[in-house]
Amino acid sequence: MSPVRTLPQIVETLAGHGLELVRSWPRSAEHLLLDLRVMNGSDGSSTAGQWFSSSDQARVVAEATQGSTCAGQLVFQPGGADRALRPLRAMVAEPTTELISHRPERRAVLRERSTSGVRYTKVVPRKKLPGLHRATARAAAFPLRTPAVEQVDPERGTVTTAALPGVPLHELLRSPRAEAACRATGAALAAVHRIPVPADLPEHSLADEQQVARTWQAWAAAFGAPLAFLAETANAVQDAEPADRRAVAVVHRDFHDKQVLVADDDTVGILDFDLAAVGDPALDLANLLVHLQLRQRQGMLTDSSPLEHAVLVGYQPSAELLLRLPRYMSLTWTRLAAVYAFRPGTEPT
């Protein structure tokens, strides 16, 4: 039998094992991380996995990963099985703990419920812990509502933070609170961009963002993954223009409706500053606006325009930023077209 090489072939092979591919993350043209769901499962149970172009490599990884199984080019890793995140299996087994996400050998997120409240724990390889701790502690010090660091465990490679109050903006988009929540989110994003820039933040330029989009498009091509939103992505990755040094700010780099929590009084909390950098604030604003348009494409909204307007009212962008916004929105669509190509279970219509 010929080796499986394309994403449609991988999806077909997984279906033969009774599994549906929810999303995947390319690590190279030879390696994918997998988020899987049991087909026709009443409890919606999920598992993590990996695909390798080499079945020999898959077998080596499975043999080193306690609790995993190997099937040709696939490695299945249920219940937190992970050779790089060794404490994860024991943590997942705790009755008060729920595994929220798991990217094998990269990171996992756990939610712990107890009488004292809800906490979230990120698990990473131990060598990655200093960077995660630094990013989390920096965000906690921002003059914003961000998760407070409660515990760092160097032995397990974990950072635990308190839960933020509020409802994800994503869940409010069809509610009567939607426009007010979007205005508050726009104002909160503007506050992020007014934060004095820490000295240790890396720079993320327009050229860097264009390279991110190119990389995702190249991965999609390598795996034969059909692009979503093709019409919006034509000629989106253009040559970089000279950097506008007036446009330097703290940027989140992954700011969208699932990263925002809105409390009953419309105060806003923001999650996951792990990718924070120095860059153009138009990047974050474009990412949020495009995600609202995406929700319309996904059928969540009839018309995203009022919510986009509410974001802009809350943010109050300058005329110069508005001129840069279309380029970043085009880049965001380019990237998301390829990102969603690797999420066949959630591809918008």
C-alpha positions in Angstrom: 0.0 0.0 0.0 1.3 3.5 -0.9 2.1 5.8 2.0 -0.6 8.4 2.8 0.7 11.9 1.9 -2.3 14.3 1.6 -4.7 15.6 4.1 -7.8 14.1 2.4 -6.0 10.7 2.5 -5.2 11.2 6.2 -8.9 12.0 6.9 -10.0 8.9 5.0 -7.5 6.7 6.9 -8.7 8.2 10.3 -12.3 7.4 9.4 -11.3 3.8 8.9 -10.2 3.9 12.6 -13.6 5.5 13.6 -12.0 8.9 14.1 -12.8 12.3 12.7 -10.2 15.0 12.2 -11.3 18.1 14.0 -8.1 20.2 13.4 -4.5 19.7 12.7 -1.3 21.6 12.9 1.6 21.1 10.5 5.0 20.9 12.0 6.6 20.3 8.6 5.6 18.8 5.3 6.4 15.4 6.9 4.6 15.8 10.3 1.1 16.8 11.6 -0.3 17.2 15.1 -3.9 15.9 15.3 -7.0 16.7 17.3 -9.4 13.8 16.8 -12.9 13.0 17.8 -14.6 9.6 18.0 -17.1 9.4 15.1 -20.7 8.8 16.2 -19.5 9.0 19.9 -22.4 10.1 22.2 -20.0 11.8 24.6 -18.0 13.7 22.0 -14.8 12.1 23.3 -11.6 13.3 21.8 -8.0 12.2 21.6 -4.7 13.7 20.4 -2.5 12.1 17.8 0.3 12.6 15.2 0.9 11.7 11.6 4.3 11.1 10.1 5.3 10.6 6.5 7.4 7.7 7.8 5.7 4.8 9.5 9.1 3.9 11.1 9.2 7.4 12.7 5.6 6.9 13.9 6.6 3.6 15.5 9.6 5.1 17.3 7.4 7.9 18.7 4.7 5.4 19.8 7.2 3.1 21.5 8.6 6.1 23.5 5.1 7.4 24.5 3.5 5.5 27.3 -0.2 4.9 26.7 -0.1 5.5 22.9 -0.7 3.2 20.0 0.7 3.1 16.5 -1.2 2.3 13.3 1.0 2.7 10.2 1.8 6.4 9.9 -0.5 7.4 12.8 0.2 7.6 16.5 -2.9 7.8 18.8 -2.3 9.5 22.2 -5.5 9.3 24.4 -5.7 10.5 28.0 -2.7 12.9 27.9 -0.2 10.3 26.6 2.8 12.3 25.6 6.6 11.6 25.7 7.5 15.3 26.0 4.8 16.2 28.5 5.3 13.3 30.8 3.3 14.6 33.8 0.2 15.1 31.6 -1.3 11.6 31.9 -1.3 11.7 35.7 -2.8 15.2 35.7 -5.6 14.2 33.3 -6.4 11.3 35.5 -7.3 13.6 38.4 -11.1 13.6 38.8 -11.4 17.4 39.1 -9.3 18.0 36.0 -10.4 18.3 32.4 -8.1 18.3 29.3 -9.1 21.3 27.3 -6.5 21.0 24.5 -3.5 18.9 23.6 -1.0 19.5 20.9 1.3 16.5 21.3 4.9 17.3 22.4 4.1 21.0 22.3 1.6 22.0 25.0 -1.6 21.1 26.7 -4.2 23.1 28.7 -6.1 21.7 31.7 -9.1 23.1 33.6 -9.3 22.3 37.3 -12.5 22.8 39.2 -12.5 22.8 43.0 -14.4 24.4 46.0 -12.0 27.4 45.7 -12.8 28.0 42.1 -11.6 27.3 38.6 -7.9 27.3 37.5 -6.2 26.7 34.2 -2.8 25.0 33.8 -0.7 25.1 30.7 1.8 22.2 30.3 4.9 22.6 28.1 8.2 20.8 27.7 10.4 21.9 30.6 12.8 23.7 28.4 9.9 25.9 27.2 8.7 26.8 30.7 10.9 29.9 31.2 9.5 31.5 28.1 5.9 30.6 29.0 6.4 31.9 32.5 7.9 35.1 31.3 5.1 35.8 28.9 2.4 35.0 31.4 3.9 37.0 34.2 4.5 40.0 31.8 0.8 39.9 30.7 -0.3 39.6 34.4 1.5 42.9 35.0 -0.3 44.7 32.2 -2.9 47.3 33.3 -5.6 45.0 32.0 -7.7 42.1 33.2 -5.5 39.2 32.4 -5.1 35.8 34.2 -3.1 36.0 37.5 -0.3 33.5 37.9 -1.0 31.3 40.8 1.7 28.6 40.5 4.8 27.6 38.5 6.1 24.1 38.7 9.5 23.7 37.0 9.5 19.9 37.5 6.2 19.4 35.7 6.7 22.3 33.2 3.4 24.0 34.2 2.1 27.5 34.8 -1.3 27.7 36.6 -3.4 30.8 36.4 -6.7 31.9 38.0 -9.8 32.0 35.8 -11.1 35.3 34.6 -14.7 36.2 35.2 -16.9 36.7 32.2 -18.4 35.1 29.1 -16.3 34.6 25.9 -17.2 37.2 23.3 -17.7 34.4 20.9 -20.7 33.2 22.9 -22.2 36.7 23.0 -22.2 37.5 19.3 -25.8 36.5 18.8 -27.0 37.9 22.1 -28.6 41.3 22.9 -25.3 42.2 24.5 -23.3 41.7 21.3 -22.8 45.4 20.2 -22.0 46.6 23.7 -19.5 43.7 24.2 -17.8 44.5 20.8 -17.5 48.2 21.7 -15.9 47.2 25.0 -13.6 44.8 23.3 -12.5 47.5 20.8 -11.8 49.8 23.7 -9.8 47.1 25.5 -7.7 46.4 22.5 -6.9 50.1 22.2 -5.8 49.9 25.8 -3.5 47.0 24.9 -1.9 49.1 22.2 -1.3 52.0 24.6 0.7 49.9 27.0 4.4 51.0 27.3 6.4 48.5 25.3 8.5 46.2 27.5 12.2 46.0 26.6 12.2 42.3 26.2 9.4 41.9 23.6 10.5 40.6 20.2 9.5 42.5 17.0 6.9 41.2 14.6 7.0 43.3 11.4 4.7 43.4 8.4 7.3 41.2 6.6 7.1 38.7 9.4 3.3 38.5 9.2 3.5 38.0 5.4 5.9 35.2 6.0 3.5 33.5 8.5 0.8 33.6 5.8 3.2 32.3 3.1 4.3 29.4 5.4 0.7 28.4 6.1 -0.1 28.5 2.4 2.9 26.4 1.6 1.9 23.8 4.2 -1.6 23.6 2.7 -0.1 23.1 -0.8 2.3 20.4 0.5 -0.6 18.4 2.1 -3.0 19.0 -0.8 -5.4 20.7 1.7 -8.2 22.6 -0.2 -8.1 26.2 0.8 -11.2 27.8 2.4 -12.2 31.4 1.5 -10.2 31.3 -1.8 -11.9 34.4 -3.3 -10.7 36.6 -0.4 -7.1 35.4 -0.5 -6.0 36.2 -4.1 -2.8 38.3 -4.2 -3.1 39.0 -0.5 0.6 38.4 0.4 2.3 41.4 -1.1 5.8 42.7 -0.8 6.5 44.5 2.5 6.5 48.3 2.6 9.0 50.2 4.7 8.2 49.9 8.4 6.2 52.8 9.9 8.0 53.3 13.2 5.0 55.4 14.5 3.0 52.2 14.4 4.9 50.4 17.1 2.9 49.0 20.0 2.4 45.9 22.1 0.5 43.5 19.8 -1.3 40.3 20.9 -0.9 38.6 17.5 -3.8 36.2 18.1 -6.6 38.5 19.1 -10.1 37.2 18.3 -13.5 36.6 19.8 -12.4 33.5 21.7 -9.6 35.3 23.5 -11.9 37.8 25.1 -14.0 37.4 28.2 -16.8 40.0 28.9 -18.1 40.4 32.4 -21.7 41.4 33.2 -20.6 45.1 33.5 -18.9 44.9 30.1 -15.4 45.0 31.5 -13.1 42.9 29.3 -10.5 40.3 30.2 -7.9 39.0 27.6 -6.3 35.6 27.4 -3.1 34.2 25.9 -0.5 36.8 25.5 2.1 34.1 24.7 2.8 35.5 21.2 2.9 39.1 22.3 5.4 41.2 20.3 6.2 44.8 19.2 4.3 45.5 16.0 1.6 47.4 14.1 -1.7 47.6 16.1 -3.5 47.2 12.7 -2.5 43.5 12.9 -4.7 42.9 16.0 -7.6 45.0 14.9 -7.6 43.3 11.5 -7.6 39.9 13.1 -10.6 40.7 15.2 -12.6 42.2 12.4 -11.9 39.3 10.1 -12.9 36.8 12.7 -16.3 38.6 13.0 -16.6 38.3 9.2 -15.7 34.6 9.6 -18.5 34.1 12.1 -20.9 35.4 9.4 -19.4 32.9 6.9 -19.9 30.1 9.5 -23.5 31.0 9.9 -23.3 32.4 13.4 -24.2 35.9 12.3 -26.5 37.2 9.6 -24.5 40.4 9.2 -21.2 41.1 11.0 -21.2 44.8 9.9 -22.8 46.2 13.1 -20.4 44.3 15.3 -17.4 45.4 13.2 -18.7 49.0 13.5 -19.0 48.6 17.3 -15.4 47.4 17.6 -14.2 50.5 15.6 -16.3 52.8 17.7 -14.8 51.3 20.9 -11.2 51.4 19.4 -11.4 54.8 17.7 -8.6 54.1 15.2 -6.6 56.9 13.7 -6.9 57.8 10.0 -3.4 56.4 9.5 -4.3 53.0 11.1 -7.4 52.8 9.0 -5.3 53.1 5.9 -3.1 50.2 6.9 -6.1 48.0 8.0 -7.1 46.6 4.6 -3.6 45.1 4.0 -3.6 43.3 7.4 -7.2 42.1 6.9 -6.2 40.6 3.5 -3.2 38.9 5.2 -5.5 37.5 7.9 -7.8 36.0 5.3 -4.8 34.5 3.6 -3.6 32.9 6.7 -7.0 31.7 7.9 -7.7 30.2 4.5 -4.8 27.8 5.1 -5.4 27.3 8.8 -9.0 26.2 8.2 -7.9 23.9 5.4 -6.4 21.9 8.2 -9.7 21.9 10.1 -12.0 19.9 7.8 -14.5 19.3 10.7 -15.0 23.1 11.2 -14.6 24.5 7.6 -17.1 27.3 7.1 -19.6 27.1 4.2 
